[in-house]
Amino acid sequence: MPELPNLTAAESIPDAAMAEVERILRTGDLFRYGSEQSPVALLESEFAAALGSRFALAVSSCSAALFLSLKALGLPRDAKVLIPAFTFAAVPSSVIHADCVPVLCECGSNYRIDLDDFARKLPECQAVIISHMRGHTSDMDAIMALCDQAGIAVIEDAAHSLGTTWAGRNIGTIGKVGCFSFQSYKLLNAGEGGIMITDDEDLIAQAVIMSGAYEHNWKKHPVLHDAFAKWQNRLPLYNLRLNTLSAALIRPQLAVLAQRVQKGRRNHDYVADIIGASAWVDVPASLPSEQRAPDSIQFNLVDMTDAQVDTFVATAAGKGLKAEVFGRSTDNARAFWNWNFLADNPDQPKTRAMLNRACDVRLPARLSLAECDVVASTILDALSETMASEKLAARG
Ligand SMILES: *Cc1c(COP(=O)(O)O)cnc(C)c1O
């Protein structure tokens, strides 16, 4: 059997990107508004076309995209924004950054938004961010029906959902805005970076200006100029631009995106089938409308005590496998009770119960099936060792 593969390494950068980076370095043209044919503008048009969206704005991170989306919605200070309780700390942080107040919504044991809690909390909110956390899509039909009826805008945090479809539509194009990340551990790796897509001309015009298109740099964006002219000098400039090198790293990766999505899904489903046969493992099914694009696997440890869960994590680590249970690792940024920067952070018992049993293992698209076999058998070995030693301890 091959060795346990390196699961934490990022995707390597294609040769085509290296050549382009070298060309840019020789010109020194690193600023997106420096030259006429900016790689950042090219990335925006290519990304919008790939997703089937009218407009795209590349920025410094997905968090910046979320912040600009909230700002461009024109929410008043202290407006409440409904977000899932299972998300990355950057999401409530972007809400605070936009002078709004995050309201947390429960998530179920399948990692998706609890629709009853969502419907209950929606009326007090003025905007919604749906984090498709780890690429698990919440029921977008139900969410859009509720939000459309209430006239509330939906921002999709699709940082981890590039390539996922819902009823044949690209995730990120269902809400009013979709935000994506180019941080190293997402499907497209530029180290850092983000992009937002929308069909709304007025929203993108404001976001473009606020991202740092000072003076008349907005003329380098393909949005009808009337949409820009009315905002001239009326918006703060937050300077959250992407530089040309980052765009050059990403553009060649767009060509291999479909392949990464297909291989990631294959690897996920392969490992899910093997470990799902264990009595201690539950891999929640995807929703019927969802075609996932995973680069990691999440599963719930069932019929295990806290101590057994911790022993499993330690046993897997002893075998070289990082299998993290979100709620059982110290200071995890995806456990809402660690968000002590929130003024009001009431308990979310369903989400807490899920986080204390949900295990997270990276499963990059580049792995072969033989390597996936090693990952799966390492998980199963760690489980049976954990439960066997527990039995002995109970008997002794
Ligand atoms: C990574 C991630 C973010 C943050 O993206 P950055 O580009 O690092 O700001 C936000 N939400 C989710 C679901 C993520 O996975």
The ligand as an SDF file (V2000), in Angstrom:
LIG
                    3D

 15 15  0  0  0  0  0  0  0  0999 V2000
  -12.1310   30.3250    3.3210 C   0  0  0  0  0  0  0  0  0  0  0  0
  -13.5020   30.7400    3.6290 C   0  0  0  0  0  0  0  0  0  0  0  0
  -13.8150   32.0910    3.8540 C   0  0  0  0  0  0  0  0  0  0  0  0
  -12.7650   33.1890    3.8760 C   0  0  0  0  0  0  0  0  0  0  0  0
  -12.1000   33.3360    2.6550 O   0  0  0  0  0  0  0  0  0  0  0  0
  -10.8490   34.3260    2.5930 P   0  0  0  0  0  0  0  0  0  0  0  0
  -10.5570   34.4450    1.1260 O   0  0  0  0  0  0  0  0  0  0  0  0
   -9.7350   33.6890    3.3360 O   0  0  0  0  0  0  0  0  0  0  0  0
  -11.2710   35.6200    3.1890 O   0  0  0  0  0  0  0  0  0  0  0  0
  -15.1240   32.4230    4.1130 C   0  0  0  0  0  0  0  0  0  0  0  0
  -16.0900   31.4870    4.1420 N   0  0  0  0  0  0  0  0  0  0  0  0
  -15.8380   30.1810    3.9330 C   0  0  0  0  0  0  0  0  0  0  0  0
  -16.9650   29.1950    3.9440 C   0  0  0  0  0  0  0  0  0  0  0  0
  -14.5380   29.7650    3.6710 C   0  0  0  0  0  0  0  0  0  0  0  0
  -14.2890   28.4670    3.4640 O   0  0  0  0  0  0  0  0  0  0  0  0
  1  2  1  0
  2  3  1  0
  2 14  2  0
  3  4  1  0
  3 10  2  0
  4  5  1  0
  5  6  1  0
  6  7  2  0
  6  8  1  0
  6  9  1  0
 10 11  1  0
 11 12  2  0
 12 13  1  0
 12 14  1  0
 14 15  1  0
M  END
$$$$
